[in-house]
Amino acid sequence: MCQHQPACPTADSADREAARPVVHHPEQGWSLLCNGVLLFEDTGELLPDGQIIAPHRPLTTAQVMTAA
């Protein structure tokens, strides 16, 4: 689906949210990414195959571990 160069991450990759938005409706709380993922403002996702990804928030700095 993506025609960008370099190509955006696919819908089944871990970084799928990095794909470019092709339709954005902030007033409705969702965006369609070029890889077919519907991304909701609460961080939930609907994948092209119908799989639902529950909302997930980024970790706070207290929860992030760094390599020594």
NORPE-V396793 format. One record per pair of residues at least 6 apart in sequence whose C-alpha atoms are under 6 Angstrom apart, sorted by the first residue. I is the first residue (numbers start at 0). J is the second residue. Records with the same first field share a line. If there is no record, write none. Layout:
I = J ; J
This chain:
0 = 34
1 = 33 ; 34
7 = 18
8 = 15 ; 18
9 = 15 ; 34
10 = 34
18 = 32
19 = 32 ; 33
20 = 31 ; 32 ; 33
21 = 31 ; 32 ; 33
22 = 30 ; 31
23 = 30
24 = 30
28 = 39 ; 40
29 = 38 ; 39 ; 40
30 = 37 ; 38
31 = 37
35 = 47
36 = 45 ; 46 ; 47
37 = 44 ; 45
38 = 44
41 = 54
42 = 54 ; 55
43 = 52 ; 53 ; 54
44 = 51 ; 52
45 = 51
